[in-house]
């Protein structure tokens, strides 16, 4: 008999994280038009921590097309580069906070969550800016410069949210 790769609990939590990612993609905080802060990366990052890098990657990859095709009036054609960004965002937290990580040691957990927040900032600022320059035709550095302040604020919010979630939820479902 073949053993299933994922448990029913893992798949249920993955579905919940995809739904949270889609819902949070509609909840934007506008700093100054058109710059905004989005909270949709928090469930993606947390799913990588909670479920591991494999399911985190799947959750990131599944959420991007859902967000695009469920949004009425999405500009332009679907571009799969953003899905690659989401897949990376779900993958690396599972590597940084592994299953064997001692969650009782607050200092190391805080440092790892800070590393996840900084890495997510770098991925979104550089990779998404590259995708925007490819799809919209403006220069890469224009998008990097114009998106740095909102993404720095988003990084702080992500750090606090992930730190609270990882310290409150002790169990991992890997």
N, C-alpha and C positions, 0 to 999 in steps of 0.2 A: 504494500500500500504506500502510495506517495504522500509525503508530508507536505502540508500546505506551507507556503512561504510566509504568509501573514495570518495572524489570528483574526477572529471576528471582532474582537475589541479594538485591535489596531485599525482595521478597516472602518469601523464605526467612528473612531476618533479622527481618522483621516478625512472622512466625509464631513464631519463637523468642522474641521479646520478649513477645508475648501469652502464650505458655506460661510464661515466667518470671514475668510479672505475676500470673497465676493461681496459680502455685505459691507465690510469696512472700506472697500474700494469706492463706495458711493458716499462715504462720510469723509469729506475733505475739510481741512482748515485752511482758509484763504488768508495769507499774510498780506499780500498786495497783488492785485490782479496782474498777470495770470499765474503768479507763483502760489503754490499750495503745498500743504503737508498732507501726506496720506498715511493712514495707519494700517494699510493692508499687508504690510510686510511683517507685522508683529505675529499673526497666527502662522505665517509661513516659517518664520525663524523659530518660533516655539515648537512647531511640529517637527522640525529637524532635531531639536533638543529632546523632545519627548519620545518621538517614534524612531529616530535614527536617520542617517543620511539617505537611505534608499527611499523610504516613504516621504521624507522631506522633499526629495527631488521630484517624486511623482506628484505630490500636492502642489508644488510650485508650477510644474508643467501643466497640470490639469486646470489650475485656477486662471491662468492668463487667457486662454481662449474663451473660457466661460465669461470672464469679465468683459472681454471685447464684444462677444456676440450677444450678450445680454444688455449692453449699453446701447440705448437708442441714440442714433445720430453719431456713432463713432466715426471720427475723421479718417478718411482714406481706407485703404485696404489693410487687411490683417498682415502684420509683420512678425514673423516668428522669432526675431531677435530678442524681443521683450520676454518671450517664453524662456529663452535661454537664461536671461537675467533672473527670472523667477526660479528656475531650476537650481541655479547656483545659490540663490538666497535660501532655498530649502535644504541644500546639501551641506554647506560648510558648518552650520551650527552643530550638526550631529557629529562632525569630526572633532570640533573644538571641545564640546562637552560630551564625552563618551559615556557609555553605560557604566563603566567602572569608576567614574568620577565620584569622589567623596563629596556629597552635597552638604555635609555638616561643616566643612571647612569654609567659612564665609569669605575669607580673603581670596582664596583661589577661585571660588565660584564667582566672586565679584570681578576678578581680573579676567576670567574667561568670558563673562557676559560683556565686559568692556571690549574685549577683543572681537566678539561677535558684532557689537554695535559699530565699532570702527571699520570692520571688514564690510559690513552691510552698507555703510556710508561710502566707502571706496568703490564698491561694486555699482551702487546706484549712480554715483556722481560720474564715474568714468564710462562704464559700459552703457548706461542709459543715455548719456550724452552722446556717445558714439552712435547709438541707434537713432537718436533724434537728428543728428547731423546727416546720417544716411537717408532718412525718410523725409526730412523737411528741407534739406538743402543749405542750411546755415552752417557756419563753421563750428567745429568741435569745441573750441575754447570759449565760444560765445555761450554755449549751453553749460559748460563747466562753471563759468563765472556767474551766470545768472541763476544757477541752481544750487550754489554752494551754501548760501545762508539758509534757505528752507530745509536743505538736507542736514545741515548741522543741528537745527532745532529738532528735526525728525530723529536724528541720532540720539539726542538726549532723551526724548520721549521713549524711544525704543529701548534704551538702556534701562530706564526706570521700570518700564512695563515688564521686560524680560527678567530683571532682577527680582521683582515682586513675584512673578509667576514661578521662577525656578526655585526660590526659597520656600514658597508656599506649597508647591506640589513636589513631594518627595519621591514619588514612584515614577519609574520610567517604564514604558510599554514596548521595549525592544525585544 
